């Protein structure tokens, strides 16, 4: 991830008093869950409980996110004894922007980062020009990165998360 994306994904949210991304927690989890699935063998299915354990998040939250992604055909699910979740397409066919769009939509790339209505090039908010540049770079990064591009890095990251939480 380039510096622009890191800056963009580290915007301070005063209301919540913590660092947050431009995406909802649901979207963050969706990205992590799909990246986790992309790092696994295609022949395996993973339960929401197993994904929850690996990502260290509540199973109920994981289940809701996975259901959304399943409806959007980014992941595939099967119920029953041999059921679970896996990618719905090849890792090379799923871009990060697909996950963001499925969960949060793309409004964050069209709207004013400060929430001002009517913010435009003709009537800019105080950070309009800077946000516009960051937004475009982030959007390009999300459009260009596929799950396959990130596979090796995510395997290491998820293993680190799992080891820390044992």
PyMOL commands that set and color helices and strands:
alter all, ss='L'
color gray80, all
select helices_A, chain A and resi 3-8+25-38+48-55+59-71+91-93+96-103+107-109+128-144+147-164
alter helices_A, ss='H'
color red, helices_A
select strands_A, chain A and resi 12-13+18-19+75-78+84-87
alter strands_A, ss='S'
color yellow, strands_A
deselect
rebuild
show_as cartoon
